[in-house]
Amino acid sequence: MSVRLVEITKEFKDMDREGGTLVAVRDFSLEVLDGELVTLLGPSGCGKTTTLRMIAGFEVPTSGEIWIGNKNVVNDPPNKRDTSMVFQSYAIFPHMSVEQNVGFGLELKGYPRDTIRQESRRIMEVMGIAELAHRRPDQLSGGQQQRVALARAIVNKPSVLLFDEPLSNLDAKLREQMRVEIRRIQQNFKITSIYVTHDQAEAMTVSDRIVVMNKGSIMQVGSPFEIYSRPANRFVADFIGKVNLFPVKVDSLQADRYVVSDSKGRQWCAASAAPGIQIGETVWFMVRPESLVVEKTDRPGAKSENLFVLASGVVEKAVYLGATVDYDIAASFDRPVFAVSHDPVDVGLWSIGDKVTLKYSPNAAHLIPMDEKNKSTENNAIELVCQQYQSRKT
């Protein structure tokens, strides 16, 4: 069963201004395909939970349409929509056993007792909680309670499964385990699912597609790879992990690579760019920290022969984490360059003060448009310095 949102807007009364309104979600349009898991991701207050509550029927849109399958359900109450929700607080009944909690929805629908028991046991087996059938919720761990809440939602065989930050109450290790489990179960049952979280790693793990939101609007929709490696704008690039951004001017497009230059006359190239970027435009040159190779300047590595030089600099900070080392490199930019070196036993471990060279692959570099305010300022600065650089060369 697919879900389609058409120009959904939700406004609330502004309690600080008489007659004023606050727009929580603005002109939101999205289609979730049958069997797909789509995550709404963004900072607190971006409108993701409000959007989920409108799909569930707990909030009524100010305008727009919500289609589940072939029916516009925008005016239907929650109990008339074929959806189930897994809440952040689990919301399982403390006075009931695990089996009673799981079968509660079927009981409300009037199913025979034997059918309720059979279906509940089947789901509990799949969820790995069959041996907990007679326990009370206060005898369960957080992860076990989460499995009970998920089993209760799935046993009703809903057309659409909704997740409202379901793992936020778990510790880090259990959260990692449960997000993989949720993805496995969703794929097993092939239930169309919409998942809300502010955790980037969680979204990357469970999703077919991610919707990045900010201030009630969609910033980008794409696969986890597209969102992380090919962001459409600076907000998405900054929100999903660490990123290095350098202002550059697009000089040319050669052999499917964008050639760019910065204010110091350094030239780089990138294999991809956000839609709409033109030759001559001032943009951000983006490269993720883990895509940079950090070498001692006097000791080039054999593995980096086909890489391009980004810059040379000095190690300002080195944080050893076992499998990786996080570096801050001072390299004649207005801020340190972030780099993550993998397998330091093999590639080397550099110390504060070491002179290093940063290299990258064009396939890992991506161009992002600037907003108009930044574009005009950076463009003037790049033009001026490039002119000065060319005059000195002449």
C-alpha positions as CSV (number, residue, x, y, z in Angstrom):
1,M,0.0,0.0,0.0
2,S,1.5,3.3,-1.0
3,V,1.3,6.6,0.8
4,R,1.0,9.9,-1.0
5,L,1.1,13.4,0.6
6,V,0.0,16.2,-1.6
7,E,1.0,19.8,-0.7
8,I,0.4,19.2,3.0
9,T,0.6,22.3,5.2
10,K,0.1,22.5,9.0
11,E,-0.3,25.7,10.9
12,F,-0.6,26.2,14.7
13,K,-1.7,29.2,16.6
14,D,1.2,31.4,17.8
15,M,0.6,31.8,21.5
16,D,3.0,34.8,21.6
17,R,1.1,36.8,18.9
18,E,-2.6,37.3,18.9
19,G,-4.0,36.1,15.6
20,G,-0.6,34.8,14.5
21,T,0.3,31.4,13.2
22,L,3.3,29.1,13.2
23,V,3.9,27.0,10.1
24,A,5.1,23.5,11.2
25,V,5.0,21.9,7.8
26,R,4.8,23.8,4.5
27,D,3.7,22.5,1.0
28,F,5.0,19.0,1.8
29,S,4.6,16.5,-1.1
30,L,5.9,12.9,-1.0
31,E,5.1,9.4,-2.3
32,V,6.1,6.3,-0.3
33,L,6.0,3.3,-2.5
34,D,4.5,-0.1,-1.6
35,G,6.8,-2.0,0.7
36,E,9.3,0.9,1.0
37,L,10.8,2.3,4.2
38,V,11.2,6.1,4.1
39,T,12.7,8.1,6.9
40,L,11.9,11.6,7.8
41,L,15.2,13.1,9.1
42,G,16.0,16.5,10.5
43,P,16.7,18.6,13.6
44,S,14.2,19.1,16.4
45,G,11.4,21.4,15.4
46,C,11.7,20.7,11.6
47,G,8.2,19.2,11.3
48,K,9.0,15.5,10.9
49,T,6.9,14.3,13.9
50,T,4.0,16.6,12.9
51,T,4.1,15.1,9.4
52,L,4.0,11.6,10.9
53,R,1.1,12.5,13.2
54,M,-0.9,13.8,10.2
55,I,-0.4,10.5,8.4
56,A,-1.6,8.7,11.5
57,G,-4.6,11.0,11.9
58,F,-3.6,12.5,15.3
59,E,-3.2,15.9,13.6
60,V,-5.4,17.4,10.8
61,P,-3.6,19.3,8.0
62,T,-4.5,22.9,7.5
63,S,-4.5,22.1,3.8
64,G,-3.5,19.3,1.4
65,E,-4.3,15.7,0.9
66,I,-3.2,12.4,2.4
67,W,-3.7,9.3,0.3
68,I,-3.3,5.7,1.6
69,G,-3.7,3.5,-1.4
70,N,-6.6,4.9,-3.4
71,K,-8.3,6.7,-0.6
72,N,-7.9,10.3,0.6
73,V,-7.9,9.8,4.4
74,V,-7.3,13.4,5.4
75,N,-10.6,13.6,7.2
76,D,-10.6,10.1,8.6
77,P,-10.0,9.5,12.4
78,P,-7.0,7.3,13.4
79,N,-9.0,4.2,13.9
80,K,-10.4,4.4,10.4
81,R,-6.9,4.4,8.8
82,D,-5.1,1.1,8.2
83,T,-2.0,2.2,10.1
84,S,-0.1,1.1,13.2
85,M,2.4,3.3,15.1
86,V,5.4,2.3,17.2
87,F,5.9,5.1,19.8
88,Q,9.0,6.4,21.4
89,S,7.7,5.5,24.8
90,Y,6.7,1.9,23.6
91,A,3.2,2.5,25.2
92,I,2.8,-1.1,26.3
93,F,0.3,-1.9,29.1
94,P,2.1,-2.6,32.4
95,H,-0.7,-4.8,33.8
96,M,-0.7,-7.2,30.8
97,S,1.6,-10.0,29.9
98,V,3.7,-9.8,26.7
99,E,1.3,-12.1,24.9
100,Q,-1.7,-10.0,26.0
101,N,0.0,-6.8,24.8
102,V,0.8,-8.3,21.4
103,G,-2.7,-9.5,20.9
104,F,-4.5,-6.4,22.2
105,G,-5.2,-4.9,18.8
106,L,-6.7,-8.2,17.5
107,E,-8.9,-8.4,20.6
108,L,-10.2,-4.9,19.9
109,K,-11.1,-6.0,16.4
110,G,-13.1,-8.9,17.8
111,Y,-11.0,-11.8,16.6
112,P,-11.7,-15.2,18.2
113,R,-9.4,-16.1,21.1
114,D,-7.8,-19.0,19.3
115,T,-6.9,-16.8,16.3
116,I,-5.5,-14.1,18.7
117,R,-3.3,-16.6,20.4
118,Q,-2.1,-18.2,17.1
119,E,-1.3,-14.9,15.5
120,S,0.4,-13.5,18.6
121,R,2.6,-16.6,19.0
122,R,3.6,-16.5,15.3
123,I,4.7,-12.8,15.5
124,M,6.5,-13.4,18.8
125,E,8.4,-16.2,17.3
126,V,9.5,-14.0,14.4
127,M,10.5,-11.2,16.9
128,G,12.4,-13.6,19.1
129,I,10.3,-13.0,22.2
130,A,8.2,-16.2,22.3
131,E,9.9,-17.3,25.6
132,L,8.8,-14.0,27.2
133,A,5.1,-14.5,26.5
134,H,4.0,-14.6,30.2
135,R,6.3,-11.9,31.5
136,R,5.1,-8.4,32.6
137,P,6.7,-5.3,31.0
138,D,8.6,-4.5,34.2
139,Q,10.4,-7.8,33.8
140,L,11.7,-6.8,30.4
141,S,14.8,-4.9,29.2
142,G,14.4,-1.9,27.0
143,G,15.2,-3.8,23.8
144,Q,12.6,-6.5,24.7
145,Q,10.0,-3.9,25.4
146,Q,10.7,-2.4,22.0
147,R,10.2,-5.8,20.3
148,V,6.9,-6.2,22.1
149,A,5.7,-2.8,20.8
150,L,6.8,-3.7,17.3
151,A,5.1,-7.1,17.5
152,R,1.9,-5.5,18.6
153,A,2.0,-3.1,15.7
154,I,2.8,-5.8,13.1
155,V,0.3,-8.4,14.3
156,N,-2.6,-6.2,13.1
157,K,-1.2,-6.5,9.5
158,P,-1.4,-2.8,8.8
159,S,-1.0,-1.4,5.4
160,V,1.3,1.3,6.8
161,L,3.6,1.1,9.7
162,L,4.7,4.4,11.4
163,F,7.7,4.8,13.7
164,D,8.1,7.8,16.0
165,E,11.7,7.9,17.1
166,P,11.3,4.3,18.4
167,L,14.9,3.8,19.6
168,S,15.7,7.1,21.3
169,N,15.2,5.6,24.8
170,L,17.8,2.8,24.3
171,D,21.5,2.9,25.0
172,A,23.9,3.3,22.1
173,K,24.8,-0.4,21.7
174,L,21.3,-1.7,21.9
175,R,20.2,1.1,19.5
176,E,22.6,-0.2,16.9
177,Q,21.3,-3.7,17.3
178,M,17.6,-2.7,17.1
179,R,17.9,-0.6,14.0
180,V,19.3,-3.6,12.1
181,E,16.5,-5.7,13.6
182,I,13.8,-3.2,12.6
183,R,15.1,-3.2,9.0
184,R,15.2,-7.0,8.8
185,I,11.6,-7.3,10.1
186,Q,10.3,-4.6,7.8
187,Q,11.8,-6.2,4.8
188,N,10.6,-9.6,6.0
189,F,6.9,-8.4,6.2
190,K,7.3,-5.9,3.3
191,I,5.2,-3.3,5.1
192,T,5.1,0.2,3.8
193,S,6.8,2.1,6.6
194,I,7.5,5.8,7.5
195,Y,10.2,6.3,10.1
196,V,11.0,9.5,12.1
197,T,14.4,10.1,13.7
198,H,17.0,12.9,14.2
199,D,19.8,10.3,14.3
200,Q,21.7,10.3,11.0
201,A,23.3,6.8,11.4
202,E,19.9,5.3,12.3
203,A,18.3,6.8,9.1
204,M,21.2,5.5,7.0
205,T,20.8,2.0,8.4
206,V,17.0,1.5,8.1
207,S,16.0,3.5,5.0
208,D,15.3,2.8,1.3
209,R,15.1,6.6,1.0
210,I,15.6,9.5,3.3
211,V,13.7,12.8,3.4
212,V,15.8,15.5,5.0
213,M,13.7,18.3,6.5
214,N,14.3,21.7,7.8
215,K,11.9,24.4,9.0
216,G,8.9,22.4,7.8
217,S,10.2,21.9,4.2
218,I,11.9,19.2,2.3
219,M,15.6,19.8,1.7
220,Q,16.3,16.6,-0.3
221,V,14.9,13.2,-1.0
222,G,17.2,10.4,-1.9
223,S,18.9,7.1,-1.1
224,P,21.3,7.0,1.9
225,F,24.2,7.1,-0.6
226,E,22.7,10.2,-2.4
227,I,22.0,12.0,0.8
228,Y,25.5,11.5,2.2
229,S,27.7,11.5,-0.9
230,R,25.7,13.8,-3.2
231,P,23.9,16.3,-1.1
232,A,21.8,18.9,-2.9
233,N,22.7,21.9,-0.6
234,R,24.8,22.9,2.3
235,F,22.2,22.2,4.9
236,V,22.1,18.5,3.9
237,A,25.9,18.3,3.7
238,D,26.3,19.8,7.1
239,F,23.5,17.8,8.8
240,I,24.7,14.4,7.6
241,G,28.1,13.8,9.2
242,K,31.2,16.0,9.0
243,V,32.2,17.7,5.8
244,N,34.9,20.0,4.3
245,L,33.5,22.8,2.2
246,F,35.7,25.3,0.2
247,P,34.4,28.2,-1.9
248,V,35.4,27.8,-5.6
249,K,34.5,29.0,-9.0
250,V,33.6,26.4,-11.7
251,D,36.1,26.9,-14.6
252,S,35.1,24.2,-17.0
253,L,33.7,20.7,-17.5
254,Q,36.3,18.3,-19.0
255,A,35.8,14.6,-19.5
256,D,32.8,14.5,-17.1
257,R,34.8,16.3,-14.4
258,Y,34.2,19.8,-13.1
259,V,37.4,21.8,-13.0
260,V,37.3,24.5,-10.2
261,S,39.7,27.0,-8.7
262,D,39.8,28.7,-5.3
263,S,40.9,32.2,-4.3
264,K,44.6,31.2,-4.1
265,G,44.6,29.9,-7.7
266,R,44.6,26.2,-6.6
267,Q,42.7,24.0,-9.1
268,W,40.8,20.9,-8.2
269,C,38.3,18.7,-9.9
270,A,35.1,17.0,-8.9
271,A,33.2,14.1,-10.6
272,S,29.7,15.2,-9.5
273,A,27.6,18.3,-8.8
274,A,24.2,19.2,-7.5
275,P,21.6,19.8,-10.3
276,G,21.7,23.2,-11.9
277,I,25.3,24.2,-11.3
278,Q,26.7,26.2,-14.2
279,I,30.2,27.0,-15.6
280,G,31.4,30.3,-14.1
281,E,29.3,29.9,-10.9
282,T,30.7,30.2,-7.4
283,V,29.9,27.0,-5.4
284,W,31.1,24.9,-2.5
285,F,33.7,22.2,-3.2
286,M,32.8,19.3,-0.9
287,V,34.9,16.4,0.3
288,R,34.1,14.2,3.3
289,P,36.9,13.7,5.9
290,E,37.1,9.9,5.3
291,S,37.7,10.5,1.6
292,L,41.0,12.4,2.3
293,V,44.3,10.6,2.4
294,V,46.8,12.1,4.9
295,E,50.5,11.5,4.0
296,K,53.7,12.8,5.4
297,T,54.9,15.4,2.9
298,D,58.3,13.8,2.6
299,R,56.9,10.2,2.5
300,P,54.2,9.8,-0.2
301,G,52.2,6.6,-0.1
302,A,52.0,4.0,-2.8
303,K,48.2,3.8,-2.5
304,S,47.7,7.4,-3.4
305,E,49.5,7.5,-6.8
306,N,46.3,8.2,-8.7
307,L,44.9,10.8,-6.2
308,F,44.9,14.6,-6.5
309,V,46.5,17.0,-4.1
310,L,44.0,19.1,-2.2
311,A,46.6,21.0,-0.1
312,S,49.6,20.8,2.2
313,G,49.5,21.6,5.9
314,V,50.4,20.8,9.5
315,V,48.7,18.5,11.9
316,E,47.0,20.5,14.6
317,K,45.1,17.7,16.3
318,A,45.3,13.9,16.2
319,V,42.7,11.8,18.0
320,Y,43.5,8.0,17.9
321,L,40.4,5.9,18.0
322,G,41.8,2.4,17.3
323,A,40.3,1.7,13.9
324,T,40.6,5.3,12.8
325,V,42.5,8.6,13.5
326,D,40.7,11.9,13.4
327,Y,42.9,14.8,12.2
328,D,42.5,18.6,12.1
329,I,44.9,20.0,9.5
330,A,45.9,23.6,9.2
331,A,46.3,24.1,5.5
332,S,45.9,27.8,4.5
333,F,42.1,27.8,4.6
334,D,40.0,29.9,6.9
335,R,39.3,26.8,9.1
336,P,41.0,23.4,9.7
337,V,40.5,20.6,7.3
338,F,39.0,17.5,8.8
339,A,40.4,14.1,7.8
340,V,39.8,10.6,9.0
341,S,42.5,8.0,8.4
342,H,41.6,4.4,8.5
343,D,43.8,1.5,9.6
344,P,46.6,3.6,11.1
345,V,48.7,0.5,11.7
346,D,49.1,0.2,7.9
347,V,49.0,3.8,6.7
348,G,50.8,5.5,9.6
349,L,50.0,7.6,12.6
350,W,51.0,11.3,12.4
351,S,51.7,13.6,15.3
352,I,50.9,17.2,16.1
353,G,53.3,19.4,14.1
354,D,53.9,16.9,11.3
355,K,53.9,18.4,7.8
356,V,51.4,16.4,5.7
357,T,49.8,16.4,2.3
358,L,46.1,15.9,1.8
359,K,45.0,14.0,-1.3
360,Y,41.6,13.0,-2.7
361,S,39.9,11.2,-5.5
362,P,37.7,13.3,-7.8
363,N,35.0,10.6,-7.4
364,A,34.7,11.6,-3.8
365,A,34.4,15.4,-4.5
366,H,31.0,17.0,-5.1
367,L,29.9,20.6,-5.9
368,I,27.1,22.2,-3.9
369,P,25.3,25.5,-4.8
370,M,25.8,28.5,-2.5
371,D,22.9,30.6,-1.2
372,E,22.8,34.0,-2.8
373,K,24.2,35.9,0.2
374,N,27.3,33.7,0.4
375,K,27.6,33.5,-3.4
376,S,28.0,37.2,-4.0
377,T,30.5,37.7,-1.2
378,E,32.7,34.6,-2.1
379,N,32.5,35.4,-5.8
380,N,33.8,38.9,-5.3
381,A,36.7,37.6,-3.1
382,I,37.6,34.9,-5.6
383,E,37.5,37.2,-8.6
384,L,39.7,39.8,-6.8
385,V,42.3,37.3,-5.6
386,C,42.4,35.4,-8.9
387,Q,43.1,38.7,-10.7
388,Q,45.9,39.5,-8.3
389,Y,47.3,36.0,-8.7
390,Q,47.3,36.2,-12.5
391,S,48.9,39.7,-12.5
392,R,51.8,38.3,-10.2
393,K,52.3,35.4,-12.6
394,T,52.5,37.9,-15.6
